[in-house]
């Protein structure tokens, strides 16, 4: 069976392989794009959440403000998180001049599956962390949230290049195609 998401996956993998996403500047730019997406569309996002998920207005406001707070926090910590960290090594190795260093490298393409019970925060918070870590993202939107998913399908391509972050909609079959079992062998 042909994977309908193969092209998107391949585009993001090729982009990641170029090493562009490793830089601090790229990561900050992606976080800034996410902040603009949420801040510039805050009212529309809250309205869509209210339409899909009958919550109190405080919860709708929390969905957007928590995302903006998470972005600010990730940006404030990013330089420290990107630095290599000394790691302990056995005494025998240390005595011979060896040392351990942990390098925090991104993995590649992250699939973020949006649940129905946290329309924005439970989708975007993991995406924010993945982008801060230097990964590309595929956001799989919940099929149970018509208004929120439709709005994000419209907004994500306006704020992100598809090689960095893309939003897709679908049901269980599409999620299966996006997940590890649906990923082509050797990738």
C-alpha positions in Angstrom: 0.0 0.0 0.0 1.3 3.5 -0.9 1.8 5.7 2.1 0.0 9.0 1.3 2.3 10.8 3.7 5.5 9.5 2.2 6.3 12.7 0.3 5.9 14.9 3.4 8.0 12.5 5.5 10.7 12.4 2.8 10.8 16.2 2.5 11.2 16.6 6.2 13.8 13.9 6.5 15.9 15.5 3.7 15.6 18.9 5.2 16.7 17.5 8.6 19.6 15.7 7.0 21.0 19.0 5.8 21.7 19.9 9.5 19.9 23.2 9.3 17.7 22.4 12.3 20.6 22.0 14.7 21.3 25.7 14.9 20.1 27.9 17.7 18.9 30.4 15.2 16.7 27.9 13.4 15.1 26.7 16.7 14.4 30.2 17.9 12.9 31.1 14.5 10.5 28.1 14.7 9.5 29.0 18.3 8.9 32.6 17.2 6.7 31.3 14.3 4.7 29.2 16.7 4.3 32.2 19.1 3.1 34.3 16.2 0.6 31.6 15.1 -0.9 31.4 18.6 -0.7 35.2 19.5 -2.0 36.5 16.1 -4.9 34.0 16.0 -5.6 33.8 19.8 -9.3 34.8 19.5 -10.0 32.5 16.5 -8.2 29.6 18.3 -10.3 30.2 21.5 -13.5 30.4 19.4 -12.7 27.1 17.6 -11.9 25.4 20.9 -15.2 26.6 22.3 -17.0 25.3 19.3 -15.4 21.9 19.5 -14.9 21.4 23.1 -17.5 22.9 25.4 -15.3 24.3 28.1 -15.3 27.3 30.3 -13.8 30.5 28.9 -11.0 30.3 31.3 -10.0 26.9 29.9 -10.1 28.3 26.3 -7.8 31.2 27.4 -5.5 28.7 29.2 -5.1 26.7 26.0 -3.5 29.7 24.2 -1.7 31.4 27.1 -0.1 28.1 28.3 1.3 27.6 24.7 2.7 31.1 24.7 4.2 30.5 28.2 5.8 27.3 27.1 7.4 29.0 24.1 8.8 31.7 26.3 10.2 29.1 28.8 11.8 27.0 26.0 13.4 30.0 24.5 14.8 31.1 27.9 16.4 27.7 28.5 17.5 26.8 24.9 21.1 27.9 25.0 21.8 25.9 28.2 20.0 22.9 26.8 22.1 22.9 23.7 25.4 22.9 25.5 27.3 19.6 25.8 27.3 18.3 29.4 30.2 16.5 31.1 29.2 12.9 32.1 30.9 10.8 34.7 33.1 7.9 33.5 34.6 5.0 35.4 37.7 5.8 37.4 39.9 3.6 35.3 39.0 5.6 32.2 39.2 9.0 34.0 42.7 8.0 35.2 43.8 7.5 31.6 42.6 10.9 30.6 39.2 9.9 29.1 36.1 11.9 29.7 32.4 11.6 28.9 30.4 14.2 27.2 26.6 14.1 26.4 25.6 15.9 23.2 21.9 16.5 23.0 21.1 16.0 19.3 17.7 16.1 17.6 16.2 12.9 16.3 14.7 13.9 12.9 11.0 14.1 12.3 8.6 14.0 15.2 5.0 12.9 14.8 2.8 14.8 17.3 -0.7 13.2 17.6 -3.3 15.7 18.8 -5.8 14.2 21.3 -9.4 15.4 21.4 -9.3 16.4 25.1 -6.7 19.2 24.9 -7.5 20.8 21.6 -4.5 23.1 21.4 -2.1 22.6 24.4 -1.7 18.8 24.1 -0.9 19.2 20.4 1.3 22.3 20.5 3.2 21.8 23.7 5.0 18.6 22.4 5.5 20.4 19.1 7.1 23.3 20.8 9.5 21.0 22.7 10.3 19.0 19.5 11.1 22.3 17.5 13.2 23.6 20.4 15.1 20.3 20.3 15.8 20.8 16.6 13.3 18.3 15.1 10.9 18.7 12.2 7.2 18.1 13.1 4.2 16.5 11.6 1.1 17.5 13.6 -1.6 14.9 13.3 -4.8 16.8 14.1 -7.8 15.2 15.9 -10.6 14.2 13.7 -13.0 14.9 16.6 -12.3 18.6 16.7 -13.7 20.0 13.4 -13.3 23.7 14.0 -9.9 23.6 15.8 -8.4 21.1 13.2 -9.8 23.1 10.3 -8.3 26.3 11.7 -4.9 24.7 12.3 -4.9 23.1 8.8 -5.3 26.7 7.5 -2.8 28.4 9.8 0.1 26.0 10.0 1.2 26.4 6.4 0.9 30.2 6.7 3.4 30.2 9.6 5.7 27.3 8.8 7.5 25.8 5.8 6.3 22.3 5.2 9.8 21.0 5.4 9.9 22.1 9.1 6.3 21.7 10.4 3.2 20.5 8.7 -0.3 19.7 9.8 -2.3 16.7 8.6 -5.8 15.5 9.3 -7.1 12.0 9.2 -8.5 9.0 11.0 -6.9 5.8 12.5 -5.7 4.6 9.1 -3.8 7.8 8.4 -2.2 7.7 11.9 -1.1 4.1 11.2 0.6 5.4 8.0 2.3 8.2 9.9 3.5 6.0 12.8 6.6 3.8 13.0 4.8 0.8 11.5 3.8 2.9 8.5 7.3 4.4 8.1 9.4 2.9 5.3 12.0 0.4 6.3 15.5 1.8 6.8 14.5 5.3 7.7 
